[in-house]
Structure formats: structure tokens, C-alpha cells
Amino acid sequence: MPIIIFGTKGRVVADDSASKQTTTCGYCRELVQMEPVRNKRYFSLFFIPIFPLEKGEAAWRCPNCKKLFLRRE
């Protein structure tokens, strides 16, 4: 009998609907251009993300420390 491994996996993807914002990161305290991203959950098959299950949470990501900060839409 074959074994099928499936589940969900979180993934951060770029968000083209917003533009970058220059600000001071609240974590590393550097002046950076925050990247708009979405934290999405994907259905995965054999640990490979196949398709998104939701629109995802909107967030800013610091390019220096990679910390995520939720943003309001």
C-alpha cells in the first residue's frame, strides 16, 4: 500500500498590491525599505506546496533581519 504524505505549510510571498515603505525596523532598529508580503498557507503534497488555501495575512518584512510585522489593509 503506497503512503501519501499531505498537509499544510506556511510560506511568505511578495505582495505586488502595495509599495515598499521606508521606516525604522522595530526589531533590528535599522533604517530600511520594508517589503510588502503575504503570509499564506498552502496545501502541500510530499512537502511541496501545491496551491494556496487562503489569501494570506498582509505584512511588512524587514530585508535586514527578515522579521514580519502585520499591516492593516
Jmol script that loads the backbone (N, CA, C; Angstrom):
load data "model"
ATOM      1  N   MET A   1       0.845  -1.177   0.000  1.00  0.00           N
ATOM      2  CA  MET A   1       0.000   0.000   0.000  1.00  0.00           C
ATOM      3  C   MET A   1       0.896   1.249   0.000  1.00  0.00           C
ATOM      4  N   PRO A   2       0.693   2.185  -0.964  1.00  0.00           N
ATOM      5  CA  PRO A   2       1.515   3.401  -1.025  1.00  0.00           C
ATOM      6  C   PRO A   2       1.152   4.374   0.103  1.00  0.00           C
ATOM      7  N   ILE A   3       2.127   5.109   0.535  1.00  0.00           N
ATOM      8  CA  ILE A   3       1.933   6.121   1.567  1.00  0.00           C
ATOM      9  C   ILE A   3       1.910   7.492   0.897  1.00  0.00           C
ATOM     10  N   ILE A   4       0.865   8.252   1.178  1.00  0.00           N
ATOM     11  CA  ILE A   4       0.737   9.609   0.633  1.00  0.00           C
ATOM     12  C   ILE A   4       0.872  10.582   1.794  1.00  0.00           C
ATOM     13  N   ILE A   5       1.804  11.502   1.681  1.00  0.00           N
ATOM     14  CA  ILE A   5       2.041  12.496   2.724  1.00  0.00           C
ATOM     15  C   ILE A   5       1.478  13.827   2.253  1.00  0.00           C
ATOM     16  N   PHE A   6       0.515  14.384   3.018  1.00  0.00           N
ATOM     17  CA  PHE A   6      -0.067  15.670   2.675  1.00  0.00           C
ATOM     18  C   PHE A   6      -0.287  16.477   3.943  1.00  0.00           C
ATOM     19  N   GLY A   7      -0.498  17.775   3.776  1.00  0.00           N
ATOM     20  CA  GLY A   7      -0.726  18.663   4.911  1.00  0.00           C
ATOM     21  C   GLY A   7      -0.750  20.108   4.448  1.00  0.00           C
ATOM     22  N   THR A   8      -0.434  21.008   5.377  1.00  0.00           N
ATOM     23  CA  THR A   8      -0.368  22.426   5.051  1.00  0.00           C
ATOM     24  C   THR A   8       0.994  22.965   5.457  1.00  0.00           C
ATOM     25  N   LYS A   9       1.383  24.048   4.789  1.00  0.00           N
ATOM     26  CA  LYS A   9       2.680  24.657   5.057  1.00  0.00           C
ATOM     27  C   LYS A   9       2.571  26.158   4.864  1.00  0.00           C
ATOM     28  N   GLY A  10       3.107  26.927   5.788  1.00  0.00           N
ATOM     29  CA  GLY A  10       3.125  28.379   5.671  1.00  0.00           C
ATOM     30  C   GLY A  10       4.257  28.829   4.772  1.00  0.00           C
ATOM     31  N   ARG A  11       3.998  29.917   4.049  1.00  0.00           N
ATOM     32  CA  ARG A  11       5.009  30.446   3.125  1.00  0.00           C
ATOM     33  C   ARG A  11       4.815  31.947   2.989  1.00  0.00           C
ATOM     34  N   VAL A  12       5.896  32.690   2.957  1.00  0.00           N
ATOM     35  CA  VAL A  12       5.858  34.140   2.783  1.00  0.00           C
ATOM     36  C   VAL A  12       6.115  34.447   1.316  1.00  0.00           C
ATOM     37  N   VAL A  13       5.172  35.189   0.694  1.00  0.00           N
ATOM     38  CA  VAL A  13       5.292  35.532  -0.728  1.00  0.00           C
ATOM     39  C   VAL A  13       5.187  37.052  -0.895  1.00  0.00           C
ATOM     40  N   ALA A  14       5.794  37.572  -1.952  1.00  0.00           N
ATOM     41  CA  ALA A  14       5.753  39.009  -2.232  1.00  0.00           C
ATOM     42  C   ALA A  14       4.325  39.455  -2.529  1.00  0.00           C
ATOM     43  N   ASP A  15       3.999  40.679  -2.105  1.00  0.00           N
ATOM     44  CA  ASP A  15       2.669  41.257  -2.334  1.00  0.00           C
ATOM     45  C   ASP A  15       2.832  42.446  -3.276  1.00  0.00           C
ATOM     46  N   ASP A  16       2.358  42.302  -4.517  1.00  0.00           N
ATOM     47  CA  ASP A  16       2.516  43.351  -5.528  1.00  0.00           C
ATOM     48  C   ASP A  16       1.480  44.462  -5.409  1.00  0.00           C
ATOM     49  N   SER A  17       0.489  44.290  -4.524  1.00  0.00           N
ATOM     50  CA  SER A  17      -0.574  45.290  -4.407  1.00  0.00           C
ATOM     51  C   SER A  17      -0.155  46.496  -3.562  1.00  0.00           C
ATOM     52  N   ALA A  18       0.981  46.427  -2.894  1.00  0.00           N
ATOM     53  CA  ALA A  18       1.457  47.539  -2.061  1.00  0.00           C
ATOM     54  C   ALA A  18       2.894  47.880  -2.456  1.00  0.00           C
ATOM     55  N   SER A  19       3.320  49.096  -2.112  1.00  0.00           N
ATOM     56  CA  SER A  19       4.687  49.505  -2.436  1.00  0.00           C
ATOM     57  C   SER A  19       5.546  49.482  -1.175  1.00  0.00           C
ATOM     58  N   LYS A  20       6.866  49.501  -1.371  1.00  0.00           N
ATOM     59  CA  LYS A  20       7.793  49.470  -0.245  1.00  0.00           C
ATOM     60  C   LYS A  20       7.642  50.733   0.594  1.00  0.00           C
ATOM     61  N   GLN A  21       7.994  50.623   1.872  1.00  0.00           N
ATOM     62  CA  GLN A  21       7.862  51.740   2.795  1.00  0.00           C
ATOM     63  C   GLN A  21       9.168  51.887   3.573  1.00  0.00           C
ATOM     64  N   THR A  22       9.730  53.080   3.569  1.00  0.00           N
ATOM     65  CA  THR A  22      10.960  53.336   4.310  1.00  0.00           C
ATOM     66  C   THR A  22      10.618  53.688   5.749  1.00  0.00           C
ATOM     67  N   THR A  23      11.188  52.934   6.668  1.00  0.00           N
ATOM     68  CA  THR A  23      10.936  53.139   8.095  1.00  0.00           C
ATOM     69  C   THR A  23      12.041  52.478   8.910  1.00  0.00           C
ATOM     70  N   THR A  24      12.016  52.674  10.207  1.00  0.00           N
ATOM     71  CA  THR A  24      12.952  52.021  11.105  1.00  0.00           C
ATOM     72  C   THR A  24      12.346  50.704  11.569  1.00  0.00           C
ATOM     73  N   CYS A  25      13.094  49.623  11.439  1.00  0.00           N
ATOM     74  CA  CYS A  25      12.623  48.307  11.860  1.00  0.00           C
ATOM     75  C   CYS A  25      12.494  48.290  13.384  1.00  0.00           C
ATOM     76  N   GLY A  26      11.380  47.787  13.865  1.00  0.00           N
ATOM     77  CA  GLY A  26      11.151  47.711  15.302  1.00  0.00           C
ATOM     78  C   GLY A  26      11.945  46.623  15.990  1.00  0.00           C
ATOM     79  N   TYR A  27      12.586  45.754  15.231  1.00  0.00           N
ATOM     80  CA  TYR A  27      13.345  44.638  15.807  1.00  0.00           C
ATOM     81  C   TYR A  27      14.852  44.888  15.769  1.00  0.00           C
ATOM     82  N   CYS A  28      15.390  45.205  14.576  1.00  0.00           N
ATOM     83  CA  CYS A  28      16.845  45.402  14.450  1.00  0.00           C
ATOM     84  C   CYS A  28      17.255  46.871  14.526  1.00  0.00           C
ATOM     85  N   ARG A  29      16.266  47.779  14.544  1.00  0.00           N
ATOM     86  CA  ARG A  29      16.488  49.228  14.684  1.00  0.00           C
ATOM     87  C   ARG A  29      17.280  49.852  13.536  1.00  0.00           C
ATOM     88  N   GLU A  30      17.233  49.249  12.350  1.00  0.00           N
ATOM     89  CA  GLU A  30      17.894  49.796  11.165  1.00  0.00           C
ATOM     90  C   GLU A  30      16.883  50.545  10.305  1.00  0.00           C
ATOM     91  N   LEU A  31      17.348  51.584   9.590  1.00  0.00           N
ATOM     92  CA  LEU A  31      16.503  52.305   8.641  1.00  0.00           C
ATOM     93  C   LEU A  31      16.502  51.500   7.345  1.00  0.00           C
ATOM     94  N   VAL A  32      15.342  50.943   6.981  1.00  0.00           N
ATOM     95  CA  VAL A  32      15.244  50.038   5.828  1.00  0.00           C
ATOM     96  C   VAL A  32      13.997  50.336   5.014  1.00  0.00           C
ATOM     97  N   GLN A  33      13.931  49.763   3.815  1.00  0.00           N
ATOM     98  CA  GLN A  33      12.714  49.802   2.999  1.00  0.00           C
ATOM     99  C   GLN A  33      11.980  48.488   3.245  1.00  0.00           C
ATOM    100  N   MET A  34      10.904  48.543   4.025  1.00  0.00           N
ATOM    101  CA  MET A  34      10.126  47.349   4.341  1.00  0.00           C
ATOM    102  C   MET A  34       9.468  46.806   3.075  1.00  0.00           C
ATOM    103  N   GLU A  35       9.511  45.489   2.908  1.00  0.00           N
ATOM    104  CA  GLU A  35       8.927  44.823   1.741  1.00  0.00           C
ATOM    105  C   GLU A  35       7.505  44.365   2.061  1.00  0.00           C
ATOM    106  N   PRO A  36       6.525  44.676   1.202  1.00  0.00           N
ATOM    107  CA  PRO A  36       5.169  44.168   1.445  1.00  0.00           C
ATOM    108  C   PRO A  36       5.091  42.688   1.054  1.00  0.00           C
ATOM    109  N   VAL A  37       4.602  41.870   1.973  1.00  0.00           N
ATOM    110  CA  VAL A  37       4.496  40.427   1.745  1.00  0.00           C
ATOM    111  C   VAL A  37       3.155  39.912   2.262  1.00  0.00           C
ATOM    112  N   ARG A  38       2.845  38.675   1.937  1.00  0.00           N
ATOM    113  CA  ARG A  38       1.666  37.976   2.467  1.00  0.00           C
ATOM    114  C   ARG A  38       2.135  36.652   3.047  1.00  0.00           C
ATOM    115  N   ASN A  39       1.632  36.337   4.225  1.00  0.00           N
ATOM    116  CA  ASN A  39       1.935  35.077   4.896  1.00  0.00           C
ATOM    117  C   ASN A  39       0.798  34.112   4.560  1.00  0.00           C
ATOM    118  N   LYS A  40       1.022  33.237   3.579  1.00  0.00           N
ATOM    119  CA  LYS A  40      -0.027  32.344   3.074  1.00  0.00           C
ATOM    120  C   LYS A  40       0.179  30.914   3.568  1.00  0.00           C
ATOM    121  N   ARG A  41      -0.916  30.180   3.657  1.00  0.00           N
ATOM    122  CA  ARG A  41      -0.877  28.760   3.991  1.00  0.00           C
ATOM    123  C   ARG A  41      -1.215  27.980   2.722  1.00  0.00           C
ATOM    124  N   TYR A  42      -0.374  27.017   2.379  1.00  0.00           N
ATOM    125  CA  TYR A  42      -0.515  26.220   1.160  1.00  0.00           C
ATOM    126  C   TYR A  42      -0.830  24.763   1.496  1.00  0.00           C
ATOM    127  N   PHE A  43      -1.624  24.117   0.629  1.00  0.00           N
ATOM    128  CA  PHE A  43      -1.791  22.674   0.698  1.00  0.00           C
ATOM    129  C   PHE A  43      -0.519  22.081   0.124  1.00  0.00           C
ATOM    130  N   SER A  44       0.067  21.109   0.827  1.00  0.00           N
ATOM    131  CA  SER A  44       1.301  20.506   0.328  1.00  0.00           C
ATOM    132  C   SER A  44       1.140  19.002   0.172  1.00  0.00           C
ATOM    133  N   LEU A  45       1.803  18.494  -0.835  1.00  0.00           N
ATOM    134  CA  LEU A  45       1.806  17.069  -1.132  1.00  0.00           C
ATOM    135  C   LEU A  45       3.265  16.640  -1.213  1.00  0.00           C
ATOM    136  N   PHE A  46       3.660  15.692  -0.378  1.00  0.00           N
ATOM    137  CA  PHE A  46       5.052  15.272  -0.273  1.00  0.00           C
ATOM    138  C   PHE A  46       5.975  16.471  -0.005  1.00  0.00           C
ATOM    139  N   PHE A  47       5.527  17.355   0.898  1.00  0.00           N
ATOM    140  CA  PHE A  47       6.277  18.532   1.356  1.00  0.00           C
ATOM    141  C   PHE A  47       6.480  19.596   0.267  1.00  0.00           C
ATOM    142  N   ILE A  48       5.728  19.523  -0.821  1.00  0.00           N
ATOM    143  CA  ILE A  48       5.799  20.512  -1.900  1.00  0.00           C
ATOM    144  C   ILE A  48       4.511  21.329  -1.887  1.00  0.00           C
ATOM    145  N   PRO A  49       4.599  22.673  -1.722  1.00  0.00           N
ATOM    146  CA  PRO A  49       3.384  23.488  -1.740  1.00  0.00           C
ATOM    147  C   PRO A  49       2.715  23.430  -3.111  1.00  0.00           C
ATOM    148  N   ILE A  50       1.401  23.102  -3.121  1.00  0.00           N
ATOM    149  CA  ILE A  50       0.678  22.920  -4.383  1.00  0.00           C
ATOM    150  C   ILE A  50      -0.186  24.140  -4.718  1.00  0.00           C
ATOM    151  N   PHE A  51      -1.102  24.520  -3.805  1.00  0.00           N
ATOM    152  CA  PHE A  51      -1.962  25.674  -4.057  1.00  0.00           C
ATOM    153  C   PHE A  51      -2.293  26.356  -2.731  1.00  0.00           C
ATOM    154  N   PRO A  52      -2.530  27.697  -2.774  1.00  0.00           N
ATOM    155  CA  PRO A  52      -2.836  28.435  -1.540  1.00  0.00           C
ATOM    156  C   PRO A  52      -4.234  28.095  -1.024  1.00  0.00           C
ATOM    157  N   LEU A  53      -4.365  28.039   0.291  1.00  0.00           N
ATOM    158  CA  LEU A  53      -5.648  27.763   0.925  1.00  0.00           C
ATOM    159  C   LEU A  53      -6.364  29.041   1.347  1.00  0.00           C
ATOM    160  N   GLU A  54      -5.657  30.143   1.394  1.00  0.00           N
ATOM    161  CA  GLU A  54      -6.228  31.412   1.835  1.00  0.00           C
ATOM    162  C   GLU A  54      -5.510  32.568   1.157  1.00  0.00           C
ATOM    163  N   LYS A  55      -6.098  33.757   1.269  1.00  0.00           N
ATOM    164  CA  LYS A  55      -5.496  34.958   0.685  1.00  0.00           C
ATOM    165  C   LYS A  55      -4.202  35.316   1.410  1.00  0.00           C
ATOM    166  N   GLY A  56      -4.152  35.082   2.695  1.00  0.00           N
ATOM    167  CA  GLY A  56      -2.949  35.339   3.477  1.00  0.00           C
ATOM    168  C   GLY A  56      -3.007  36.647   4.235  1.00  0.00           C
ATOM    169  N   GLU A  57      -2.242  36.704   5.306  1.00  0.00           N
ATOM    170  CA  GLU A  57      -2.169  37.916   6.120  1.00  0.00           C
ATOM    171  C   GLU A  57      -1.188  38.898   5.492  1.00  0.00           C
ATOM    172  N   ALA A  58      -1.589  40.155   5.415  1.00  0.00           N
ATOM    173  CA  ALA A  58      -0.708  41.193   4.884  1.00  0.00           C
ATOM    174  C   ALA A  58       0.315  41.566   5.951  1.00  0.00           C
ATOM    175  N   ALA A  59       1.562  41.715   5.527  1.00  0.00           N
ATOM    176  CA  ALA A  59       2.626  42.027   6.482  1.00  0.00           C
ATOM    177  C   ALA A  59       3.737  42.813   5.786  1.00  0.00           C
ATOM    178  N   TRP A  60       4.604  43.411   6.601  1.00  0.00           N
ATOM    179  CA  TRP A  60       5.834  44.041   6.130  1.00  0.00           C
ATOM    180  C   TRP A  60       6.969  43.127   6.569  1.00  0.00           C
ATOM    181  N   ARG A  61       7.998  42.970   5.727  1.00  0.00           N
ATOM    182  CA  ARG A  61       9.170  42.171   6.092  1.00  0.00           C
ATOM    183  C   ARG A  61      10.416  43.038   6.001  1.00  0.00           C
ATOM    184  N   CYS A  62      11.196  43.009   7.053  1.00  0.00           N
ATOM    185  CA  CYS A  62      12.462  43.746   7.071  1.00  0.00           C
ATOM    186  C   CYS A  62      13.478  42.966   6.234  1.00  0.00           C
ATOM    187  N   PRO A  63      14.112  43.610   5.245  1.00  0.00           N
ATOM    188  CA  PRO A  63      15.088  42.899   4.420  1.00  0.00           C
ATOM    189  C   PRO A  63      16.386  42.600   5.175  1.00  0.00           C
ATOM    190  N   ASN A  64      16.594  43.285   6.291  1.00  0.00           N
ATOM    191  CA  ASN A  64      17.811  43.098   7.069  1.00  0.00           C
ATOM    192  C   ASN A  64      17.721  41.880   7.995  1.00  0.00           C
ATOM    193  N   CYS A  65      16.672  41.812   8.832  1.00  0.00           N
ATOM    194  CA  CYS A  65      16.540  40.738   9.828  1.00  0.00           C
ATOM    195  C   CYS A  65      15.454  39.725   9.480  1.00  0.00           C
ATOM    196  N   LYS A  66      14.655  39.983   8.411  1.00  0.00           N
ATOM    197  CA  LYS A  66      13.576  39.096   7.931  1.00  0.00           C
ATOM    198  C   LYS A  66      12.401  38.976   8.906  1.00  0.00           C
ATOM    199  N   LYS A  67      12.298  39.868   9.867  1.00  0.00           N
ATOM    200  CA  LYS A  67      11.185  39.868  10.823  1.00  0.00           C
ATOM    201  C   LYS A  67       9.917  40.357  10.124  1.00  0.00           C
ATOM    202  N   LEU A  68       8.768  39.733  10.428  1.00  0.00           N
ATOM    203  CA  LEU A  68       7.480  40.119   9.850  1.00  0.00           C
ATOM    204  C   LEU A  68       6.702  40.996  10.821  1.00  0.00           C
ATOM    205  N   PHE A  69       6.053  42.029  10.282  1.00  0.00           N
ATOM    206  CA  PHE A  69       5.201  42.928  11.040  1.00  0.00           C
ATOM    207  C   PHE A  69       3.848  42.982  10.315  1.00  0.00           C
ATOM    208  N   LEU A  70       2.770  42.597  10.986  1.00  0.00           N
ATOM    209  CA  LEU A  70       1.441  42.619  10.362  1.00  0.00           C
ATOM    210  C   LEU A  70       1.050  44.035  10.001  1.00  0.00           C
ATOM    211  N   ARG A  71       0.357  44.193   8.882  1.00  0.00           N
ATOM    212  CA  ARG A  71      -0.105  45.521   8.474  1.00  0.00           C
ATOM    213  C   ARG A  71      -1.612  45.497   8.254  1.00  0.00           C
ATOM    214  N   ARG A  72      -2.218  46.642   8.419  1.00  0.00           N
ATOM    215  CA  ARG A  72      -3.649  46.781   8.206  1.00  0.00           C
ATOM    216  C   ARG A  72      -3.912  47.054   6.750  1.00  0.00           C
ATOM    217  N   GLU A  73      -4.993  46.509   6.241  1.00  0.00           N
ATOM    218  CA  GLU A  73      -5.335  46.732   4.833  1.00  0.00           C
ATOM    219  C   GLU A  73      -6.432  47.756   4.721  1.00  0.00           C
TER     220      GLU A  73
END
end "model"
wireframe off; spacefill off
backbone 0.3
color backbone group
